[in-house]
Amino acid sequence: MNSRVVLERFPAGGPRGSWPAEEFARARRMEGQQAEVVMDLASDAFLVIVREPDASAVIEVTEVAAAA
């Protein structure tokens, strides 16, 4: 299972034509983070998140690299 880190949250009721969550995510992607925007329906907010691989996936990659 992938875990997620919430970088920032933005209310869904922003001004018309304004996309602050998308702009924030784009800026993080320009910095090299794999940021994406998701909707949290329970809080009516857009979340900018970064997905982190689970520990087992990291171990598998390390084991493959060590075997090579």
N, C-alpha and C positions, 0 to 999 in steps of 0.2 A: 504494500500500500504506500502511496506517496503522501508525504506530509506537505503542508503548505505554510508559508510564512506570509502574514498580511503586512504589507509595507505601508499601506494607507487606505483609508475609507472615505468615500465621498457620498453625500446624500443624493438620492435619485432625482430630487426635484430641483435641479440646477436651472439656470436661465436657458431659455430656448436658444439652440445653436451652440451651447457651451458643452464641451466634453472634457471636464477637468481630469477625470479618471484616466481617460485615454491619453491625454497629454502627459500626465504624470508617468504612466506606463511607458510611453514612447521615450521619455527622457531617461528612464531607468534602462531601457533596452539600448539606448545610445551609450550608456555606461558599461554595457556588457552583461547586464542581468537579464534573465529570461522572464521578464514581468508580463503578466497578462491581467485582464480585467474580467471579473466574474460578478454576477449579481447575487446579493444576499437578500432573498425575498423576505425573510423574517424581519430584517431591520430596514428594508426598503433602501438599501445602500449598494453602491458599487465598491467592490474591494479590488485593490491592486495587489496581486499575490505573486509569489515565486514558489514554484513547486520544487521540493527537495526529494531526491531519490531516497528510498529506504536503505537502511544499513546493509541488508543482504545484497542489494544490487551493487553497492560500492565494493563489498568484499569479493563478489564474483569477478568484477573487472580487475581488481588487484591481483586475484589469484591467476587470472588469464595472463596478465602482464608479467607476472613472476615466472610463469611456466615457459614463456617465449624466449 
